[in-house]
């Protein structure tokens, strides 16, 4: 695996670690998106729309699994 791909994968892992720590403290998707936007640099391959969709989906998935959907 190339060094650049490894680097991007590490960035994405870090992003998801931060997301897991953040999501439970956000009461709504707008708060979560605002919080996670601070870490957008860890997802360099996504444009703004893709990033927003990913974050919204992860928020919804988390709360669906918790039974709060």
N, CA, C, O and CB atoms as a CASP TS submission, in Angstrom:
PFRMAT TS
TARGET T0000
AUTHOR 0000-0000-0000
METHOD Language model
MODEL 1
PARENT N/A
ATOM      1  N   UNK     1       0.846  -1.166   0.000  1.00  0.00           N
ATOM      2  CA  UNK     1       0.000   0.000   0.000  1.00  0.00           C
ATOM      3  C   UNK     1       0.896   1.234   0.000  1.00  0.00           C
ATOM      4  O   UNK     1       1.904   1.284   0.705  1.00  0.00           O
ATOM      5  CB  UNK     1      -0.965  -0.005   1.217  1.00  0.00           C
ATOM      6  N   UNK     2       0.521   2.211  -0.786  1.00  0.00           N
ATOM      7  CA  UNK     2       1.319   3.419  -0.885  1.00  0.00           C
ATOM      8  C   UNK     2       1.256   4.265   0.376  1.00  0.00           C
ATOM      9  O   UNK     2       0.298   4.191   1.146  1.00  0.00           O
ATOM     10  CB  UNK     2       0.870   4.229  -2.061  1.00  0.00           C
ATOM     11  N   UNK     3       2.270   5.052   0.567  1.00  0.00           N
ATOM     12  CA  UNK     3       2.345   5.893   1.761  1.00  0.00           C
ATOM     13  C   UNK     3       1.199   6.902   1.812  1.00  0.00           C
ATOM     14  O   UNK     3       0.674   7.184   2.890  1.00  0.00           O
ATOM     15  CB  UNK     3       3.683   6.625   1.805  1.00  0.00           C
ATOM     16  N   UNK     4       0.809   7.443   0.671  1.00  0.00           N
ATOM     17  CA  UNK     4      -0.284   8.417   0.660  1.00  0.00           C
ATOM     18  C   UNK     4      -1.593   7.752   1.075  1.00  0.00           C
ATOM     19  O   UNK     4      -2.354   8.318   1.860  1.00  0.00           O
ATOM     20  CB  UNK     4      -0.428   9.056  -0.736  1.00  0.00           C
ATOM     21  N   UNK     5      -1.856   6.569   0.561  1.00  0.00           N
ATOM     22  CA  UNK     5      -3.077   5.857   0.932  1.00  0.00           C
ATOM     23  C   UNK     5      -3.077   5.542   2.422  1.00  0.00           C
ATOM     24  O   UNK     5      -4.104   5.693   3.083  1.00  0.00           O
ATOM     25  CB  UNK     5      -3.221   4.564   0.114  1.00  0.00           C
ATOM     26  N   UNK     6      -1.955   5.113   2.955  1.00  0.00           N
ATOM     27  CA  UNK     6      -1.848   4.838   4.390  1.00  0.00           C
ATOM     28  C   UNK     6      -2.111   6.100   5.200  1.00  0.00           C
ATOM     29  O   UNK     6      -2.791   6.060   6.226  1.00  0.00           O
ATOM     30  CB  UNK     6      -0.461   4.271   4.729  1.00  0.00           C
ATOM     31  N   UNK     7      -1.570   7.210   4.736  1.00  0.00           N
ATOM     32  CA  UNK     7      -1.767   8.482   5.432  1.00  0.00           C
ATOM     33  C   UNK     7      -3.250   8.862   5.458  1.00  0.00           C
ATOM     34  O   UNK     7      -3.776   9.238   6.506  1.00  0.00           O
ATOM     35  CB  UNK     7      -0.943   9.597   4.758  1.00  0.00           C
ATOM     36  N   UNK     8      -3.913   8.767   4.328  1.00  0.00           N
ATOM     37  CA  UNK     8      -5.339   9.107   4.248  1.00  0.00           C
ATOM     38  C   UNK     8      -6.147   8.175   5.133  1.00  0.00           C
ATOM     39  O   UNK     8      -7.084   8.617   5.798  1.00  0.00           O
ATOM     40  CB  UNK     8      -5.843   9.032   2.788  1.00  0.00           C
ATOM     41  N   UNK     9      -5.809   6.913   5.155  1.00  0.00           N
ATOM     42  CA  UNK     9      -6.530   5.956   6.001  1.00  0.00           C
ATOM     43  C   UNK     9      -6.353   6.294   7.484  1.00  0.00           C
ATOM     44  O   UNK     9      -7.303   6.176   8.258  1.00  0.00           O
ATOM     45  CB  UNK     9      -6.041   4.519   5.723  1.00  0.00           C
ATOM     46  N   UNK    10      -5.166   6.707   7.882  1.00  0.00           N
ATOM     47  CA  UNK    10      -4.937   7.114   9.279  1.00  0.00           C
ATOM     48  C   UNK    10      -5.751   8.363   9.623  1.00  0.00           C
ATOM     49  O   UNK    10      -6.311   8.467  10.715  1.00  0.00           O
ATOM     50  CB  UNK    10      -3.432   7.379   9.525  1.00  0.00           C
ATOM     51  N   UNK    11      -5.811   9.300   8.691  1.00  0.00           N
ATOM     52  CA  UNK    11      -6.619  10.499   8.910  1.00  0.00           C
ATOM     53  C   UNK    11      -8.091  10.139   9.106  1.00  0.00           C
ATOM     54  O   UNK    11      -8.752  10.650  10.010  1.00  0.00           O
ATOM     55  CB  UNK    11      -6.466  11.470   7.731  1.00  0.00           C
ATOM     56  N   UNK    12      -8.590   9.255   8.247  1.00  0.00           N
ATOM     57  CA  UNK    12      -9.987   8.842   8.347  1.00  0.00           C
ATOM     58  C   UNK    12     -10.252   8.095   9.655  1.00  0.00           C
ATOM     59  O   UNK    12     -11.298   8.296  10.273  1.00  0.00           O
ATOM     60  CB  UNK    12     -10.365   7.961   7.153  1.00  0.00           C
ATOM     61  N   UNK    13      -9.333   7.245  10.084  1.00  0.00           N
ATOM     62  CA  UNK    13      -9.483   6.554  11.365  1.00  0.00           C
ATOM     63  C   UNK    13      -9.562   7.556  12.511  1.00  0.00           C
ATOM     64  O   UNK    13     -10.373   7.403  13.424  1.00  0.00           O
ATOM     65  CB  UNK    13      -8.315   5.580  11.593  1.00  0.00           C
ATOM     66  N   UNK    14      -8.730   8.568  12.457  1.00  0.00           N
ATOM     67  CA  UNK    14      -8.738   9.601  13.490  1.00  0.00           C
ATOM     68  C   UNK    14     -10.071  10.346  13.480  1.00  0.00           C
ATOM     69  O   UNK    14     -10.640  10.625  14.535  1.00  0.00           O
ATOM     70  CB  UNK    14      -7.568  10.587  13.282  1.00  0.00           C
ATOM     71  N   UNK    15     -10.563  10.665  12.287  1.00  0.00           N
ATOM     72  CA  UNK    15     -11.858  11.335  12.168  1.00  0.00           C
ATOM     73  C   UNK    15     -12.953  10.510  12.839  1.00  0.00           C
ATOM     74  O   UNK    15     -13.742  11.049  13.615  1.00  0.00           O
ATOM     75  CB  UNK    15     -12.206  11.579  10.687  1.00  0.00           C
ATOM     76  N   UNK    16     -13.011   9.209  12.551  1.00  0.00           N
ATOM     77  CA  UNK    16     -14.067   8.365  13.107  1.00  0.00           C
ATOM     78  C   UNK    16     -13.911   8.181  14.613  1.00  0.00           C
ATOM     79  O   UNK    16     -14.902   8.020  15.325  1.00  0.00           O
ATOM     80  CB  UNK    16     -14.071   7.007  12.418  1.00  0.00           C
ATOM     81  N   UNK    17     -12.691   8.204  15.092  1.00  0.00           N
ATOM     82  CA  UNK    17     -12.471   8.169  16.538  1.00  0.00           C
ATOM     83  C   UNK    17     -13.066   9.430  17.183  1.00  0.00           C
ATOM     84  O   UNK    17     -13.761   9.349  18.195  1.00  0.00           O
ATOM     85  CB  UNK    17     -10.949   8.051  16.861  1.00  0.00           C
ATOM     86  N   UNK    18     -12.787  10.575  16.591  1.00  0.00           N
ATOM     87  CA  UNK    18     -13.344  11.829  17.094  1.00  0.00           C
ATOM     88  C   UNK    18     -14.868  11.845  16.977  1.00  0.00           C
ATOM     89  O   UNK    18     -15.553  12.339  17.873  1.00  0.00           O
ATOM     90  CB  UNK    18     -12.746  13.017  16.335  1.00  0.00           C
ATOM     91  N   UNK    19     -15.390  11.318  15.900  1.00  0.00           N
ATOM     92  CA  UNK    19     -16.837  11.266  15.695  1.00  0.00           C
ATOM     93  C   UNK    19     -17.509  10.428  16.779  1.00  0.00           C
ATOM     94  O   UNK    19     -18.554  10.811  17.305  1.00  0.00           O
ATOM     95  CB  UNK    19     -17.163  10.697  14.307  1.00  0.00           C
ATOM     96  N   UNK    20     -16.916   9.299  17.108  1.00  0.00           N
ATOM     97  CA  UNK    20     -17.477   8.427  18.138  1.00  0.00           C
ATOM     98  C   UNK    20     -17.490   9.115  19.503  1.00  0.00           C
ATOM     99  O   UNK    20     -18.397   8.891  20.305  1.00  0.00           O
ATOM    100  CB  UNK    20     -16.681   7.121  18.217  1.00  0.00           C
ATOM    101  N   UNK    21     -16.505   9.936  19.760  1.00  0.00           N
ATOM    102  CA  UNK    21     -16.437  10.657  21.028  1.00  0.00           C
ATOM    103  C   UNK    21     -17.414  11.838  21.064  1.00  0.00           C
ATOM    104  O   UNK    21     -17.821  12.274  22.141  1.00  0.00           O
ATOM    105  CB  UNK    21     -15.012  11.151  21.271  1.00  0.00           C
ATOM    106  N   UNK    22     -17.781  12.342  19.916  1.00  0.00           N
ATOM    107  CA  UNK    22     -18.567  13.572  19.815  1.00  0.00           C
ATOM    108  C   UNK    22     -20.068  13.329  19.723  1.00  0.00           C
ATOM    109  O   UNK    22     -20.845  14.092  20.296  1.00  0.00           O
ATOM    110  CB  UNK    22     -18.123  14.356  18.619  1.00  0.00           C
ATOM    111  N   UNK    23     -20.487  12.307  19.032  1.00  0.00           N
ATOM    112  CA  UNK    23     -21.894  12.151  18.654  1.00  0.00           C
ATOM    113  C   UNK    23     -22.843  12.092  19.848  1.00  0.00           C
ATOM    114  O   UNK    23     -23.929  12.669  19.793  1.00  0.00           O
ATOM    115  CB  UNK    23     -22.060  10.907  17.832  1.00  0.00           C
ATOM    116  N   UNK    24     -22.469  11.426  20.899  1.00  0.00           N
ATOM    117  CA  UNK    24     -23.399  11.284  22.031  1.00  0.00           C
ATOM    118  C   UNK    24     -23.640  12.610  22.746  1.00  0.00           C
ATOM    119  O   UNK    24     -24.639  12.751  23.452  1.00  0.00           O
ATOM    120  CB  UNK    24     -22.863  10.257  23.026  1.00  0.00           C
ATOM    121  N   UNK    25     -22.759  13.569  22.580  1.00  0.00           N
ATOM    122  CA  UNK    25     -22.926  14.860  23.227  1.00  0.00           C
ATOM    123  C   UNK    25     -23.700  15.876  22.408  1.00  0.00           C
ATOM    124  O   UNK    25     -23.882  17.015  22.838  1.00  0.00           O
ATOM    125  CB  UNK    25     -21.602  15.416  23.553  1.00  0.00           C
ATOM    126  N   UNK    26     -24.157  15.473  21.236  1.00  0.00           N
ATOM    127  CA  UNK    26     -24.882  16.386  20.355  1.00  0.00           C
ATOM    128  C   UNK    26     -26.367  16.041  20.362  1.00  0.00           C
ATOM    129  O   UNK    26     -26.756  14.896  20.133  1.00  0.00           O
ATOM    130  CB  UNK    26     -24.318  16.325  18.915  1.00  0.00           C
ATOM    131  N   UNK    27     -27.182  17.051  20.629  1.00  0.00           N
ATOM    132  CA  UNK    27     -28.622  16.824  20.719  1.00  0.00           C
ATOM    133  C   UNK    27     -29.309  16.759  19.358  1.00  0.00           C
ATOM    134  O   UNK    27     -30.387  16.180  19.230  1.00  0.00           O
ATOM    135  CB  UNK    27     -29.251  17.908  21.542  1.00  0.00           C
ATOM    136  N   UNK    28     -28.683  17.354  18.345  1.00  0.00           N
ATOM    137  CA  UNK    28     -29.295  17.319  17.017  1.00  0.00           C
ATOM    138  C   UNK    28     -28.200  17.268  15.958  1.00  0.00           C
ATOM    139  O   UNK    28     -27.023  17.494  16.237  1.00  0.00           O
ATOM    140  CB  UNK    28     -30.216  18.552  16.794  1.00  0.00           C
ATOM    141  N   UNK    29     -28.616  16.970  14.762  1.00  0.00           N
ATOM    142  CA  UNK    29     -27.669  16.773  13.667  1.00  0.00           C
ATOM    143  C   UNK    29     -26.929  18.063  13.310  1.00  0.00           C
ATOM    144  O   UNK    29     -25.780  18.015  12.870  1.00  0.00           O
ATOM    145  CB  UNK    29     -28.396  16.240  12.440  1.00  0.00           C
ATOM    146  N   UNK    30     -27.572  19.204  13.495  1.00  0.00           N
ATOM    147  CA  UNK    30     -26.915  20.469  13.191  1.00  0.00           C
ATOM    148  C   UNK    30     -25.731  20.703  14.128  1.00  0.00           C
ATOM    149  O   UNK    30     -24.668  21.150  13.696  1.00  0.00           O
ATOM    150  CB  UNK    30     -27.915  21.629  13.296  1.00  0.00           C
ATOM    151  N   UNK    31     -25.921  20.397  15.421  1.00  0.00           N
ATOM    152  CA  UNK    31     -24.814  20.521  16.380  1.00  0.00           C
ATOM    153  C   UNK    31     -23.673  19.578  16.028  1.00  0.00           C
ATOM    154  O   UNK    31     -22.502  19.953  16.076  1.00  0.00           O
ATOM    155  CB  UNK    31     -25.304  20.237  17.808  1.00  0.00           C
ATOM    156  N   UNK    32     -24.032  18.353  15.673  1.00  0.00           N
ATOM    157  CA  UNK    32     -23.024  17.353  15.334  1.00  0.00           C
ATOM    158  C   UNK    32     -22.248  17.777  14.085  1.00  0.00           C
ATOM    159  O   UNK    32     -21.022  17.677  14.047  1.00  0.00           O
ATOM    160  CB  UNK    32     -23.683  15.975  15.116  1.00  0.00           C
ATOM    161  N   UNK    33     -22.955  18.241  13.086  1.00  0.00           N
ATOM    162  CA  UNK    33     -22.294  18.694  11.859  1.00  0.00           C
ATOM    163  C   UNK    33     -21.360  19.868  12.148  1.00  0.00           C
ATOM    164  O   UNK    33     -20.255  19.935  11.608  1.00  0.00           O
ATOM    165  CB  UNK    33     -23.339  19.097  10.801  1.00  0.00           C
ATOM    166  N   UNK    34     -21.799  20.777  12.987  1.00  0.00           N
ATOM    167  CA  UNK    34     -20.962  21.913  13.355  1.00  0.00           C
ATOM    168  C   UNK    34     -19.700  21.446  14.071  1.00  0.00           C
ATOM    169  O   UNK    34     -18.600  21.902  13.759  1.00  0.00           O
ATOM    170  CB  UNK    34     -21.744  22.888  14.241  1.00  0.00           C
ATOM    171  N   UNK    35     -19.856  20.539  15.029  1.00  0.00           N
ATOM    172  CA  UNK    35     -18.702  20.006  15.760  1.00  0.00           C
ATOM    173  C   UNK    35     -17.742  19.276  14.821  1.00  0.00           C
ATOM    174  O   UNK    35     -16.532  19.496  14.868  1.00  0.00           O
ATOM    175  CB  UNK    35     -19.169  19.058  16.876  1.00  0.00           C
ATOM    176  N   UNK    36     -18.286  18.414  13.975  1.00  0.00           N
ATOM    177  CA  UNK    36     -17.446  17.588  13.119  1.00  0.00           C
ATOM    178  C   UNK    36     -16.814  18.387  11.984  1.00  0.00           C
ATOM    179  O   UNK    36     -15.797  17.970  11.428  1.00  0.00           O
ATOM    180  CB  UNK    36     -18.256  16.447  12.551  1.00  0.00           C
ATOM    181  N   UNK    37     -17.397  19.520  11.636  1.00  0.00           N
ATOM    182  CA  UNK    37     -16.813  20.363  10.591  1.00  0.00           C
ATOM    183  C   UNK    37     -15.426  20.859  10.994  1.00  0.00           C
ATOM    184  O   UNK    37     -14.602  21.172  10.135  1.00  0.00           O
ATOM    185  CB  UNK    37     -17.731  21.556  10.291  1.00  0.00           C
ATOM    186  N   UNK    38     -15.171  20.930  12.295  1.00  0.00           N
ATOM    187  CA  UNK    38     -13.848  21.322  12.771  1.00  0.00           C
ATOM    188  C   UNK    38     -12.785  20.293  12.385  1.00  0.00           C
ATOM    189  O   UNK    38     -11.593  20.601  12.385  1.00  0.00           O
ATOM    190  CB  UNK    38     -13.869  21.509  14.286  1.00  0.00           C
ATOM    191  N   UNK    39     -13.210  19.084  12.061  1.00  0.00           N
ATOM    192  CA  UNK    39     -12.288  17.991  11.744  1.00  0.00           C
ATOM    193  C   UNK    39     -12.336  17.584  10.272  1.00  0.00           C
ATOM    194  O   UNK    39     -11.845  16.517   9.904  1.00  0.00           O
ATOM    195  CB  UNK    39     -12.602  16.790  12.609  1.00  0.00           C
ATOM    196  N   UNK    40     -12.920  18.426   9.440  1.00  0.00           N
ATOM    197  CA  UNK    40     -13.074  18.094   8.019  1.00  0.00           C
ATOM    198  C   UNK    40     -11.731  17.809   7.341  1.00  0.00           C
ATOM    199  O   UNK    40     -11.672  17.046   6.377  1.00  0.00           O
ATOM    200  CB  UNK    40     -13.782  19.232   7.295  1.00  0.00           C
ATOM    201  N   UNK    41     -10.670  18.412   7.836  1.00  0.00           N
ATOM    202  CA  UNK    41      -9.354  18.205   7.231  1.00  0.00           C
ATOM    203  C   UNK    41      -8.904  16.753   7.318  1.00  0.00           C
ATOM    204  O   UNK    41      -7.988  16.349   6.601  1.00  0.00           O
ATOM    205  CB  UNK    41      -8.328  19.097   7.899  1.00  0.00           C
ATOM    206  N   UNK    42      -9.532  15.963   8.182  1.00  0.00           N
ATOM    207  CA  UNK    42      -9.180  14.554   8.296  1.00  0.00           C
ATOM    208  C   UNK    42      -9.868  13.690   7.232  1.00  0.00           C
ATOM    209  O   UNK    42      -9.632  12.484   7.156  1.00  0.00           O
ATOM    210  CB  UNK    42      -9.539  14.049   9.678  1.00  0.00           C
ATOM    211  N   UNK    43     -10.709  14.308   6.424  1.00  0.00           N
ATOM    212  CA  UNK    43     -11.407  13.616   5.335  1.00  0.00           C
ATOM    213  C   UNK    43     -11.122  14.358   4.024  1.00  0.00           C
ATOM    214  O   UNK    43     -12.041  14.904   3.414  1.00  0.00           O
ATOM    215  CB  UNK    43     -12.956  13.536   5.613  1.00  0.00           C
ATOM    216  N   UNK    44      -9.873  14.382   3.590  1.00  0.00           N
ATOM    217  CA  UNK    44      -9.473  15.244   2.481  1.00  0.00           C
ATOM    218  C   UNK    44     -10.046  14.860   1.119  1.00  0.00           C
ATOM    219  O   UNK    44     -10.015  15.674   0.196  1.00  0.00           O
ATOM    220  CB  UNK    44      -8.003  15.251   2.388  1.00  0.00           C
ATOM    221  N   UNK    45     -10.558  13.669   0.973  1.00  0.00           N
ATOM    222  CA  UNK    45     -11.051  13.236  -0.339  1.00  0.00           C
ATOM    223  C   UNK    45     -12.524  13.569  -0.570  1.00  0.00           C
ATOM    224  O   UNK    45     -13.064  13.305  -1.645  1.00  0.00           O
ATOM    225  CB  UNK    45     -10.848  11.750  -0.490  1.00  0.00           C
ATOM    226  N   UNK    46     -13.177  14.156   0.449  1.00  0.00           N
ATOM    227  CA  UNK    46     -14.601  14.454   0.333  1.00  0.00           C
ATOM    228  C   UNK    46     -14.827  15.934   0.050  1.00  0.00           C
ATOM    229  O   UNK    46     -14.164  16.794   0.630  1.00  0.00           O
ATOM    230  CB  UNK    46     -15.339  14.043   1.607  1.00  0.00           C
ATOM    231  N   UNK    47     -15.776  16.225  -0.854  1.00  0.00           N
ATOM    232  CA  UNK    47     -16.174  17.617  -1.024  1.00  0.00           C
ATOM    233  C   UNK    47     -17.187  17.960   0.079  1.00  0.00           C
ATOM    234  O   UNK    47     -17.554  17.090   0.869  1.00  0.00           O
ATOM    235  CB  UNK    47     -16.780  17.865  -2.458  1.00  0.00           C
ATOM    236  N   UNK    48     -17.631  19.195   0.139  1.00  0.00           N
ATOM    237  CA  UNK    48     -18.511  19.633   1.225  1.00  0.00           C
ATOM    238  C   UNK    48     -19.813  18.851   1.289  1.00  0.00           C
ATOM    239  O   UNK    48     -20.264  18.484   2.374  1.00  0.00           O
ATOM    240  CB  UNK    48     -18.818  21.097   1.075  1.00  0.00           C
ATOM    241  N   UNK    49     -20.421  18.594   0.139  1.00  0.00           N
ATOM    242  CA  UNK    49     -21.685  17.854   0.117  1.00  0.00           C
ATOM    243  C   UNK    49     -21.493  16.416   0.593  1.00  0.00           C
ATOM    244  O   UNK    49     -22.303  15.905   1.366  1.00  0.00           O
ATOM    245  CB  UNK    49     -22.284  17.862  -1.294  1.00  0.00           C
ATOM    246  N   UNK    50     -20.447  15.778   0.144  1.00  0.00           N
ATOM    247  CA  UNK    50     -20.166  14.403   0.562  1.00  0.00           C
ATOM    248  C   UNK    50     -19.875  14.343   2.061  1.00  0.00           C
ATOM    249  O   UNK    50     -20.326  13.428   2.750  1.00  0.00           O
ATOM    250  CB  UNK    50     -18.977  13.830  -0.234  1.00  0.00           C
ATOM    251  N   UNK    51     -19.129  15.312   2.556  1.00  0.00           N
ATOM    252  CA  UNK    51     -18.822  15.363   3.980  1.00  0.00           C
ATOM    253  C   UNK    51     -20.099  15.513   4.797  1.00  0.00           C
ATOM    254  O   UNK    51     -20.304  14.798   5.778  1.00  0.00           O
ATOM    255  CB  UNK    51     -17.857  16.516   4.281  1.00  0.00           C
ATOM    256  N   UNK    52     -20.950  16.439   4.393  1.00  0.00           N
ATOM    257  CA  UNK    52     -22.216  16.667   5.098  1.00  0.00           C
ATOM    258  C   UNK    52     -23.061  15.405   5.106  1.00  0.00           C
ATOM    259  O   UNK    52     -23.597  15.023   6.147  1.00  0.00           O
ATOM    260  CB  UNK    52     -22.998  17.820   4.452  1.00  0.00           C
ATOM    261  N   UNK    53     -23.184  14.760   3.967  1.00  0.00           N
ATOM    262  CA  UNK    53     -23.980  13.538   3.874  1.00  0.00           C
ATOM    263  C   UNK    53     -23.424  12.447   4.789  1.00  0.00           C
ATOM    264  O   UNK    53     -24.184  11.766   5.476  1.00  0.00           O
ATOM    265  CB  UNK    53     -24.023  13.039   2.424  1.00  0.00           C
ATOM    266  N   UNK    54     -22.127  12.284   4.800  1.00  0.00           N
ATOM    267  CA  UNK    54     -21.490  11.277   5.631  1.00  0.00           C
ATOM    268  C   UNK    54     -21.742  11.545   7.119  1.00  0.00           C
ATOM    269  O   UNK    54     -22.080  10.629   7.869  1.00  0.00           O
ATOM    270  CB  UNK    54     -19.990  11.235   5.347  1.00  0.00           C
ATOM    271  N   UNK    55     -21.578  12.781   7.532  1.00  0.00           N
ATOM    272  CA  UNK    55     -21.766  13.138   8.938  1.00  0.00           C
ATOM    273  C   UNK    55     -23.231  12.973   9.352  1.00  0.00           C
ATOM    274  O   UNK    55     -23.514  12.432  10.421  1.00  0.00           O
ATOM    275  CB  UNK    55     -21.300  14.585   9.191  1.00  0.00           C
ATOM    276  N   UNK    56     -24.153  13.431   8.524  1.00  0.00           N
ATOM    277  CA  UNK    56     -25.580  13.284   8.822  1.00  0.00           C
ATOM    278  C   UNK    56     -25.947  11.804   8.918  1.00  0.00           C
ATOM    279  O   UNK    56     -26.659  11.399   9.837  1.00  0.00           O
ATOM    280  CB  UNK    56     -26.442  13.985   7.739  1.00  0.00           C
ATOM    281  N   UNK    57     -25.470  11.007   7.985  1.00  0.00           N
ATOM    282  CA  UNK    57     -25.745   9.567   8.020  1.00  0.00           C
ATOM    283  C   UNK    57     -25.188   8.915   9.279  1.00  0.00           C
ATOM    284  O   UNK    57     -25.839   8.056   9.874  1.00  0.00           O
ATOM    285  CB  UNK    57     -25.158   8.890   6.787  1.00  0.00           C
ATOM    286  N   UNK    58     -23.987   9.319   9.686  1.00  0.00           N
ATOM    287  CA  UNK    58     -23.401   8.711  10.877  1.00  0.00           C
ATOM    288  C   UNK    58     -24.176   9.106  12.137  1.00  0.00           C
ATOM    289  O   UNK    58     -24.339   8.295  13.048  1.00  0.00           O
ATOM    290  CB  UNK    58     -21.929   9.120  11.011  1.00  0.00           C
ATOM    291  N   UNK    59     -24.650  10.349  12.187  1.00  0.00           N
ATOM    292  CA  UNK    59     -25.468  10.800  13.316  1.00  0.00           C
ATOM    293  C   UNK    59     -26.763   9.984  13.389  1.00  0.00           C
ATOM    294  O   UNK    59     -27.131   9.470  14.445  1.00  0.00           O
ATOM    295  CB  UNK    59     -25.787  12.315  13.188  1.00  0.00           C
ATOM    296  N   UNK    60     -27.439   9.880  12.252  1.00  0.00           N
ATOM    297  CA  UNK    60     -28.702   9.139  12.217  1.00  0.00           C
ATOM    298  C   UNK    60     -28.496   7.671  12.578  1.00  0.00           C
ATOM    299  O   UNK    60     -29.296   7.092  13.313  1.00  0.00           O
ATOM    300  CB  UNK    60     -29.345   9.251  10.833  1.00  0.00           C
ATOM    301  N   UNK    61     -27.448   7.082  12.074  1.00  0.00           N
ATOM    302  CA  UNK    61     -27.154   5.676  12.374  1.00  0.00           C
ATOM    303  C   UNK    61     -26.910   5.480  13.869  1.00  0.00           C
ATOM    304  O   UNK    61     -27.426   4.535  14.465  1.00  0.00           O
ATOM    305  CB  UNK    61     -25.929   5.197  11.570  1.00  0.00           C
ATOM    306  N   UNK    62     -26.132   6.363  14.467  1.00  0.00           N
ATOM    307  CA  UNK    62     -25.838   6.258  15.891  1.00  0.00           C
ATOM    308  C   UNK    62     -27.122   6.286  16.715  1.00  0.00           C
ATOM    309  O   UNK    62     -27.328   5.431  17.576  1.00  0.00           O
ATOM    310  CB  UNK    62     -24.904   7.390  16.329  1.00  0.00           C
ATOM    311  N   UNK    63     -27.990   7.272  16.450  1.00  0.00           N
ATOM    312  CA  UNK    63     -29.196   7.419  17.251  1.00  0.00           C
ATOM    313  C   UNK    63     -30.239   6.348  16.929  1.00  0.00           C
ATOM    314  O   UNK    63     -31.025   5.985  17.804  1.00  0.00           O
ATOM    315  CB  UNK    63     -29.789   8.794  17.039  1.00  0.00           C
ATOM    316  N   UNK    64     -30.266   5.836  15.702  1.00  0.00           N
ATOM    317  CA  UNK    64     -31.152   4.710  15.382  1.00  0.00           C
ATOM    318  C   UNK    64     -30.757   3.483  16.205  1.00  0.00           C
ATOM    319  O   UNK    64     -31.618   2.778  16.731  1.00  0.00           O
ATOM    320  CB  UNK    64     -31.099   4.382  13.863  1.00  0.00           C
ATOM    321  N   UNK    65     -29.446   3.234  16.311  1.00  0.00           N
ATOM    322  CA  UNK    65     -28.973   2.093  17.091  1.00  0.00           C
ATOM    323  C   UNK    65     -29.277   2.256  18.573  1.00  0.00           C
ATOM    324  O   UNK    65     -29.438   1.267  19.287  1.00  0.00           O
ATOM    325  CB  UNK    65     -27.480   1.904  16.890  1.00  0.00           C
ATOM    326  N   UNK    66     -29.354   3.485  19.034  1.00  0.00           N
ATOM    327  CA  UNK    66     -29.675   3.755  20.434  1.00  0.00           C
ATOM    328  C   UNK    66     -31.181   3.753  20.669  1.00  0.00           C
ATOM    329  O   UNK    66     -31.628   3.860  21.811  1.00  0.00           O
ATOM    330  CB  UNK    66     -29.081   5.095  20.866  1.00  0.00           C
ATOM    331  N   UNK    67     -31.970   3.632  19.599  1.00  0.00           N
ATOM    332  CA  UNK    67     -33.423   3.598  19.715  1.00  0.00           C
ATOM    333  C   UNK    67     -34.063   4.962  19.856  1.00  0.00           C
ATOM    334  O   UNK    67     -35.159   5.081  20.404  1.00  0.00           O
ATOM    335  CB  UNK    67     -33.808   2.766  20.873  1.00  0.00           C
ATOM    336  N   UNK    68     -33.384   6.002  19.363  1.00  0.00           N
ATOM    337  CA  UNK    68     -33.908   7.360  19.466  1.00  0.00           C
ATOM    338  C   UNK    68     -34.262   7.960  18.119  1.00  0.00           C
ATOM    339  O   UNK    68     -34.315   9.182  17.981  1.00  0.00           O
ATOM    340  CB  UNK    68     -32.912   8.240  20.157  1.00  0.00           C
ATOM    341  N   UNK    69     -34.500   7.135  17.144  1.00  0.00           N
ATOM    342  CA  UNK    69     -34.788   7.654  15.805  1.00  0.00           C
ATOM    343  C   UNK    69     -36.244   8.027  15.673  1.00  0.00           C
ATOM    344  O   UNK    69     -36.671   8.483  14.612  1.00  0.00           O
ATOM    345  CB  UNK    69     -34.416   6.635  14.737  1.00  0.00           C
TER
END
